[in-house]
Amino acid sequence: MAKEDGKGKLTAPLAVLNKYKYVLLVAALGALLLLWPIERKAADAVPPGSGSEYAVPDLKKTEEAMEAILGKIGGVGRVDVMLTLHNSGETVLAQDTSLRYSGSVQSPDSYERSAQPVTDAGGVVVTQETYPQYRGALVVCEGGGNDAVRLQVIAAVSALTGLGSDRIAVVRWQDAPAAGISGQN
């Protein structure tokens, strides 16, 4: 009888484990993933410094890159791009803050707060990064008088900037021949 009583005490916890085995397995895998080491790539790290000069893409370089890629679309020809910004983006750095005070905790005489950026082997640790939001785009190109070219340029600029077609203007280059007119006066 003593053996049966000991066996009953052992099977009750096993029955509970058997009943919740999948839940326990998922919890154990989740804990394992949380403890898994993460390696940061050097490209993901922001070099030491203030951080702001590294996070926000240069507007002029963005315009030049768009000009180069839009010029490769058939019928576009020469192209100039101007982008306007709604905001220029922001980089938030991880900071180690400390507070020093003199006097009692309830009513300190004076206090001093300091903050230092957190760094790791790759540089400054970035906690949040927002990219610029564009307000509008103007594209001046030789093929701007052609509706098919205009539609392709609007689609490309929209894909690159996230702007709607109502915020993108595509116009014909000043000395370019008008679409559909071949030397008639």
Disulfide bonds with the S-S distance in Angstrom:
none
